[in-house]
Amino acid sequence: MIDQIKRIFAAQYGYAADPAIYFSPGRVNLIGEHIDYNGGFVLPCALSLGNFGAFVRRNDRTIRLYSENFTGAGIVVTALDDLRYRREDNWANYAKGVVREMLSRGCVMNGGFDAVVYGNLPNASGLSSSASIELLFAAYLNDAFDLGFTRPELAVLCKKVENEYIGVNCGIMDQFVVANGVKNHALLLDCSTLEFTAVPLRLGEFAIVVCNSKVKRGLVDSKYNERRRECDEALAILQRSVPIENLCDLDIPAFERFRGPLTADVLFRRVRHAVTENARTKAAHRQLESGDLVGFGKAMTASHVSLRDDYEVSCPELDKLVELACENGAIGARMTGAGFGGCTVNIVPKGLIPVFKSAIVEGYYKAFGLMTEIYVAEPADGVHAVSGDSR
């Protein structure tokens, strides 16, 4: 991949160079969905699938951006003095937003750069391709201009870019695990404090298998922001009766005690998902640590039911993939990511993976006429330099 991205760089920009190469992973969330912005616990891991970036410093203030994954966008040319959001710039807005946010914080960049991005992370699939791009540029710029941000600080910065520049009211989980992932581990992250623990993934005879529904969803245009508004509305109602800062400050008994003011069924169900999902995630962490993979898998599947029925962020294609997975050997299956399309994550016996893949592909195509893509996911390190001198 490194030699390939160097060749792409030379072909696009017309000069040979020894670029700084960085890798930024995608992520899969094992459990704890749609509760990062509700102050809950999440349990994601970074993936060996991700994006490589090749970067070369310039002596002027020009920025040139090219992605082999969005060839139709061509080379996007902008400057340190012109970082406005432009819809036609497509993926490059994520990079521009990071530069803009760093400059707004007083960071000094004494020149622009040329960049090429190339990766094997499916876009709009629920594996956090946007956070992967954001952290790819953030890590490079942090090193190239000696800006001094820690990895957790870069995650918070990139979340702000997603919220305010891109317009998606996401929580911190995606950026945080892309920035701080640890190979062969998941991260148990308390989203209310940003305290986290690396949890060894001792899967033994099982593997993490991701199934891509090939139903793409754009978060800005989906009901993601609507869910945030519903949670904020429910929180404001509950705060009249109980002193909480986030929905996930409630445990299940407290929810049962104080649920009375949630007279709107939709708000009641949104809160029920947040509270029960937080409890499931804490229990799943204990199950993972104790080696109870069957219990962990059951928690994953229960998570999907809650996301489907109470939070209403699934879709028929995701539901079918979960159904097929459970019928064909998975001990746990659920949608992962924001929903409305994207991927499922499954825990599958390694010996069954070939049969599992065939059954999923056949059953899914029969149901929807779509060809799913299936990946065996390896937990990976967070964003990091691979080769070359960023300075």
N, C-alpha and C positions, 0 to 999 in steps of 0.2 A: 504493500500500500504506500510506503514512503517513496519508493522509486517512482511509482505511478503518479503520485501527487506532484512530485518534482517535474515530471514530464509535462503534466497538465499546466503547471505554472509557466514553464518555458514556452509552451505552445500558445498560451493565452496572452502573455505579456511580451513575448518576443525577445527575452534575454535569459541567459542561463544564470543561475544563482545557487547559493547554498542556503536555502531558507531555514528559518526556525520552524520546526515541526512540533505541533501539539496534538494531543488526542483528548477528546472530551466524550465521555460515555453517554449513552441513553440510560434510562432507569426503568425498572419494573417495580411496582409497589405490590408487595406480597399481601398486605392487609392494612387497613386503616385509610379508607377512601373517602374523600370529601370531608375530612375532619381536620386537615391541616389548618384551614382558615377558621376553624371552630375551636382552636386551642387544644386539640387532641394529640394522641400518640399515633405515629405512623411507623411502618416497618418496611421500607423499600431497600433495594440494593441497586448499585450501579451495574451496568452491563458491559460485556466485551464488545457489543455492537455500539457504534457511535460515529463520531465525525473527526476526521483529521483536518488540520489546518496548516497551510504553509504561508509563512509571513516574511516579508522583506521590508525593512525600513526605507523611507524615502527622505530626500533632503528638502522637499517642498511640503506644502500643506494638503496635498491631494491624497485621497483615499480611493483605492480601486478594489472592488470586491467581485469575486466570481465563485460560483458554486457549480460543480459538476453534477449536482443533484437537481439543479434548476437551470439547465442550459438555455432554456428559452428566455431567461432574464438577461443573458449576456453578461458583460462586464458593467457593473453599476459604478459610476464615477461620481464622487462627491468630494467634500473637503471638510477640514476641521472647522471651517467657518460656516458650513451649510449642512446641518444635520437634521433638517426637518423631516418628519414622517411623510413618506410618499407611498401611497398604496401601490403604485406601479413598480416600486423597488422590491416588492415581494419579500423574500427571505432576508435581504440585506438590511431591512429595517431593524432586525434584532441586533445586528452588529453596530449599526449607526446609533441605536438607542444606548448601547453600552458606552460607546465613545462619548456621546452627549452627556450621559449621567456622570461619567468620570470628570469631564471638563467642568460640569456645573458644581462639582465639589471642590474645585480649585486645583485639580490635578494638572500638571504641566506636561504637555506633549509637544516636543520641539520639531515635529515633523509628522507626515502621514505615513502610509504604508500600502503595499500591495498584498492582497490575500487571496488564497484559493482554498475552498472547502470541498472535501470529498469524503463520503462515508457510506456505510452500509446500514444506517438507521432509517427505517421507513418514516417518511414524513406524515404528520397528522394521523399517527397510528396509536397514540396513547403511550408511547415509550419516551416521551418528553424530548422530542427533537428540538423544540424551541429553546428549552433550558440548556440543552447540549450546545447549541450555537452560541447562546449568550455567554456561557462560561468559557467556551473555546476562546472567544475574543477577550473576555475579561482577564483570563489567566495570562494570555500572551501580553496584553497591554500592561498588566501589573508588573510583569517581569521586564518587558522591553524599556519601560520608562521609570522603573524602580519606584512604583507608587506606594508600596508598603502595605497593601491590604492583606489581611489573613483570608484563608479560604472561607470561613463562615461569613466574613464581611463581604466577600465577593458574592456569595449567595444572596445576601440581603440586598445588595446593590442590584443584582440582576432581577430579583423579584420586583423591585421598584420599577425597573425598565418595563417588565411585563405588565405591571399594573397601570402605570401612568403613561408610558410612551406607546406601547402596543394596544393597551385597552382591555386586557384580560385580568379580571380581579382574582387571580390565583393566590393560593397560599404559598408557603415557603418550601414545601417538601421537595419539589422537583429540583429547584436550584440547589438546595442544600445537599442532597445526596449526590448530584452530579459533581459538586465541588468537593465533597468530603468522603466519597465512597471508599471502601476498603476491600481489597480482593478477598474472595471467599467468605465475605461477611455481609450481613444486612445491617442497617442502621436503625436502632430504636430511637426515634427522635420525638422529644416533647416539644411540640410546635408552639407552646405558650412561653417556653423559656429558652428554646434552642439548645438545651442540654441533650447530648446524644451518647449512645453506647454502641460500639461495634459488637454485633452478635454473630458468633461463628455459625455458618450454615453447614451443619453436619447432616447432609442429606442421605449419606450411605448409598443404598441401592436405588434411591429416587433422584430425579432430576427436575429442574424448573424448565417447563416447556411453554413457550409463548405462541399463541395462535392469532394471526392477524386477520380480522374480518374483512379487510380491504374496503371497509366503509369509512371514508375519511370525514372528519368533522373539524370545522373551524371554530375554535372556542369563542372567538369574538361574536360569531353569528349564531352560536348555539344558545342553549338555555343555562349555560354555566353561570353567567352573571346574574341570571334570574334566581338561581339557587342561592347565591350569595345574598341577594336582597331578601329572600324569604327567611334565611337564617338570621339576618340582622333584625328583621321585623319580629321574629319569634323571641330573639334575645331581649329586645327592648321590652316586650310584654312580660317576660319572666323576671326581668330585673326589678319590676315593681313589687315583686313578692319575695325575691331571694337575692342576696348580694353575690352575684357571679359576674365575671368578666367575659367568659366564653361559655358557649353551650356545653362544651365538654368538661366544664367544672362540675357539672351534675353527674353523679353516679346514677345507677338505675333506681335504687330506692328513693333518692331525692327527686328524680324525675317523676316517679309515681306520686310523690307527695305534692309537688308543685305544678303539675300539668294542668290543673283546672282552668287557668285563664286562657289556655290555648284552645279556644272554641272553634277556630277554623281547622277543619280536618287536615288540610294540606300542611299547615304549620305544625300541627301535632305530629304528623308523620315525618316531617323533615327533622324535627328535634329527636324523635324516637330513633331515627337512623343514627344521628350524630352520637347520641348517648350510648346506644347499644354497640355501635361500631368501635367506639373508644374502649368499651369493656372487652369486646372480642379481641382487639389488638393487644391489650395488656395480657389477656389470657393466652393468646397465641404466642406471645413472647415467652411466657413461662413454659408452654408446651414445647416450643422449639428448644429451649435450654435443657429441658428434661428428656428430650429425645422422643416425645410423643408426637410423631409425625402424622399419625392417623387423626388425632385430636386437632392438630394444626390444620390439616386438610379440611376437616369438618367446619372449622371456623371460617376458612376461606369461602366455602360454599354458602354458609349462612350469610356471609358478607354480601355475596352476590344477590341473594334473595332480598336482603334489605335494600340494596342499591336499586334493584328492579322495582320493588313494590312500594317502599317508603320514600326513597329519594327520587325515583323515576328518572334515572339517567342511563338506563340500559336501552337496548333496542332489540328487535326480533333476531337480528343476526348474532348479536352477542349471546342472547339467551340460548339460541340453537347451539352455538359452540360450547357453551357450558353443559348443556344437556348431552351432547355427543361425547364430551370429555368424560363425564361421569358414567356414561354407558360403556366406555371403552378403556377403563382401567385407571383413570385419574382418581386419586384419593382426595383431591381438592381442586376446585375450579371456580374462577370468578372473573368478571370484567376487571380491567385495571386501567387507571387513568381517569380522565374526566368523564368518559362515557360517550353516548350518542354515536357510537362507532369505535374504531380502534381495535384493541387487542384484549384477549383473555390470558390469564396466567394460570398454569396448571401444575400440580405435583404428580408426576407420572413415574411408575417403576421403569428403571432404565431398560430392562429386558423387554418391556412392552412398547418402547418408543416406535419401532418400525411399524408394528401393527396399529398402534395409536394414530400415527400420522396418516396411514392409508385410510383408516376408518373416518377420521375427521375430514380429510379432503373429499372423500366420496360422499359422505353424508351432507356436508355443507354445500357442495356443488348441486347435489340433488334437490336440496331445499331452496337454494337461492340463485343457482346458476353462477356462483362466484367461486373463484379459486383462492382458497386461503393460503397464506404463507405460514410456515411453522419453523420456529427457531428453538434450539436448545440453548438456554441462556446460561452464561457463566458469570458469576458475580465478579466485578472488576474494581480496580482503583478509580478514584475520581480523576478529574481533569489534571493533566500533567504534560510537561515537555518531554518529547521523545528524542529529538536530535536537533543539532544546529544551535547557533548563538542568537538569542532573541535581541541582543543589543547591537 
